[in-house]
Amino acid sequence: QVQLVESGRGSVQAGGSLRLSCAASGRTFNPFAMDWYRLAPGKDRDLVARIMWITGNTNYTKSVEGRFTISRDRAKKTVYLQMDSLKPEDTGVYYCRAGYAGRGYWGQGTQVTVTS
């Protein structure tokens, strides 16, 4: 069983920065990828960023490219999302997800609010 706990929620003005963390627990932790998703008001939950757990390769949705950086610390079983140059449209609940073959594990979500 894998449990994920996000932290780093906050409210910032446009142009500001926040750093989210997602810490995993469980005896064995070896996902193929870790993701950050965003649930914005009135929208579906969308993938924002992904990092491959072994290789560290990353990819981003177009709207956050150049502003967000996903990283991981394998020893700490933690994934991060550094969010810079935040915009009001980045507001939402951010969830981390651990991807395994056939299923994924989700965190409880953390609220990010960006004011103009």
C-alpha positions as a Markdown table, in Angstrom:
| # | Residue | x | y | z |
|---|---|---|---|---|
| 1 | Gln | 0.0 | 0.0 | 0.0 |
| 2 | Val | 1.2 | 3.5 | -0.9 |
| 3 | Gln | 0.1 | 6.7 | 0.9 |
| 4 | Leu | 0.9 | 10.1 | -0.4 |
| 5 | Val | 0.7 | 13.3 | 1.6 |
| 6 | Glu | 0.9 | 16.7 | -0.1 |
| 7 | Ser | 2.1 | 19.9 | 1.7 |
| 8 | Gly | 2.8 | 23.5 | 0.7 |
| 9 | Arg | -0.7 | 24.9 | 0.3 |
| 10 | Gly | -1.0 | 28.6 | 0.2 |
| 11 | Ser | -2.3 | 31.8 | -1.3 |
| 12 | Val | -0.1 | 34.2 | -3.2 |
| 13 | Gln | -0.3 | 37.1 | -5.5 |
| 14 | Ala | 0.1 | 36.8 | -9.2 |
| 15 | Gly | 3.8 | 36.6 | -10.1 |
| 16 | Gly | 4.7 | 34.9 | -6.8 |
| 17 | Ser | 6.0 | 31.4 | -6.1 |
| 18 | Leu | 5.0 | 28.3 | -4.2 |
| 19 | Arg | 6.6 | 24.9 | -3.7 |
| 20 | Leu | 4.5 | 21.8 | -3.2 |
| 21 | Ser | 5.8 | 18.6 | -1.7 |
| 22 | Cys | 4.4 | 15.1 | -1.9 |
| 23 | Ala | 5.8 | 12.5 | 0.5 |
| 24 | Ala | 5.2 | 8.8 | 0.0 |
| 25 | Ser | 5.1 | 6.2 | 2.7 |
| 26 | Gly | 5.0 | 2.4 | 2.4 |
| 27 | Arg | 7.5 | -0.3 | 2.6 |
| 28 | Thr | 8.1 | -0.5 | -1.2 |
| 29 | Phe | 7.9 | 2.6 | -3.4 |
| 30 | Asn | 8.7 | 2.1 | -7.0 |
| 31 | Pro | 6.2 | 3.9 | -9.3 |
| 32 | Phe | 7.1 | 4.3 | -12.9 |
| 33 | Ala | 6.1 | 8.0 | -12.7 |
| 34 | Met | 5.0 | 10.7 | -10.3 |
| 35 | Asp | 2.5 | 13.2 | -11.4 |
| 36 | Trp | 1.0 | 16.5 | -10.3 |
| 37 | Tyr | -2.6 | 17.1 | -11.3 |
| 38 | Arg | -4.7 | 20.3 | -10.9 |
| 39 | Leu | -8.4 | 20.5 | -10.3 |
| 40 | Ala | -9.4 | 24.1 | -11.2 |
| 41 | Pro | -12.8 | 25.5 | -10.3 |
| 42 | Gly | -15.3 | 24.3 | -12.9 |
| 43 | Lys | -12.8 | 22.2 | -14.8 |
| 44 | Asp | -11.7 | 18.6 | -14.9 |
| 45 | Arg | -8.7 | 17.4 | -13.0 |
| 46 | Asp | -5.8 | 17.7 | -15.5 |
| 47 | Leu | -2.2 | 16.6 | -15.6 |
| 48 | Val | 0.2 | 19.4 | -14.9 |
| 49 | Ala | 3.6 | 17.7 | -14.7 |
| 50 | Arg | 5.1 | 14.3 | -14.7 |
| 51 | Ile | 8.5 | 12.9 | -13.7 |
| 52 | Met | 9.7 | 9.4 | -14.5 |
| 53 | Trp | 10.8 | 8.0 | -11.2 |
| 54 | Ile | 13.9 | 6.1 | -12.4 |
| 55 | Thr | 15.2 | 8.4 | -15.2 |
| 56 | Gly | 14.0 | 11.8 | -13.9 |
| 57 | Asn | 12.7 | 12.7 | -17.4 |
| 58 | Thr | 10.0 | 15.3 | -17.1 |
| 59 | Asn | 7.1 | 16.7 | -19.1 |
| 60 | Tyr | 4.7 | 19.5 | -18.6 |
| 61 | Thr | 1.3 | 20.7 | -19.8 |
| 62 | Lys | 1.9 | 23.6 | -22.1 |
| 63 | Ser | 0.3 | 26.3 | -19.9 |
| 64 | Val | 3.0 | 25.8 | -17.2 |
| 65 | Glu | 6.1 | 25.1 | -19.3 |
| 66 | Gly | 8.9 | 27.4 | -18.3 |
| 67 | Arg | 7.2 | 28.4 | -15.0 |
| 68 | Phe | 6.8 | 25.1 | -13.1 |
| 69 | Thr | 9.5 | 22.5 | -12.3 |
| 70 | Ile | 8.9 | 19.0 | -11.1 |
| 71 | Ser | 11.7 | 17.2 | -9.3 |
| 72 | Arg | 12.1 | 14.2 | -7.0 |
| 73 | Asp | 14.3 | 12.9 | -4.2 |
| 74 | Arg | 14.2 | 9.1 | -4.5 |
| 75 | Ala | 15.9 | 8.6 | -1.1 |
| 76 | Lys | 13.2 | 10.7 | 0.6 |
| 77 | Lys | 10.4 | 9.2 | -1.6 |
| 78 | Thr | 9.3 | 12.8 | -2.2 |
| 79 | Val | 8.3 | 14.7 | -5.3 |
| 80 | Tyr | 8.2 | 18.5 | -5.6 |
| 81 | Leu | 6.5 | 21.0 | -7.7 |
| 82 | Gln | 8.2 | 24.4 | -7.8 |
| 83 | Met | 5.7 | 27.0 | -9.2 |
| 84 | Asp | 7.0 | 30.4 | -10.3 |
| 85 | Ser | 5.4 | 33.3 | -12.0 |
| 86 | Leu | 2.1 | 32.1 | -10.8 |
| 87 | Lys | -1.1 | 33.3 | -12.5 |
| 88 | Pro | -4.7 | 33.4 | -11.3 |
| 89 | Glu | -5.5 | 30.6 | -13.7 |
| 90 | Asp | -3.1 | 28.3 | -11.7 |
| 91 | Thr | -5.6 | 28.4 | -8.8 |
| 92 | Gly | -6.9 | 25.0 | -7.8 |
| 93 | Val | -6.4 | 21.9 | -5.8 |
| 94 | Tyr | -3.2 | 20.1 | -6.6 |
| 95 | Tyr | -2.9 | 16.4 | -6.3 |
| 96 | Cys | 0.1 | 14.1 | -6.6 |
| 97 | Arg | -0.3 | 10.7 | -8.0 |
| 98 | Ala | 2.0 | 7.7 | -8.0 |
| 99 | Gly | 1.7 | 5.7 | -11.2 |
| 100 | Tyr | 1.9 | 1.9 | -11.2 |
| 101 | Ala | 1.1 | -0.6 | -13.9 |
| 102 | Gly | -2.7 | -1.0 | -13.7 |
| 103 | Arg | -3.4 | 1.6 | -11.0 |
| 104 | Gly | -2.4 | 4.9 | -9.4 |
| 105 | Tyr | -2.3 | 6.2 | -5.9 |
| 106 | Trp | -3.5 | 9.7 | -5.0 |
| 107 | Gly | -2.8 | 12.2 | -2.3 |
| 108 | Gln | -5.5 | 14.1 | -0.6 |
| 109 | Gly | -4.8 | 17.4 | -2.5 |
| 110 | Thr | -3.6 | 20.8 | -1.4 |
| 111 | Gln | -5.1 | 24.1 | -2.2 |
| 112 | Val | -3.3 | 26.8 | -4.2 |
| 113 | Thr | -4.9 | 30.2 | -4.6 |
| 114 | Val | -3.4 | 32.9 | -6.8 |
| 115 | Thr | -4.9 | 36.4 | -6.6 |
| 116 | Ser | -4.6 | 39.1 | -9.1 |
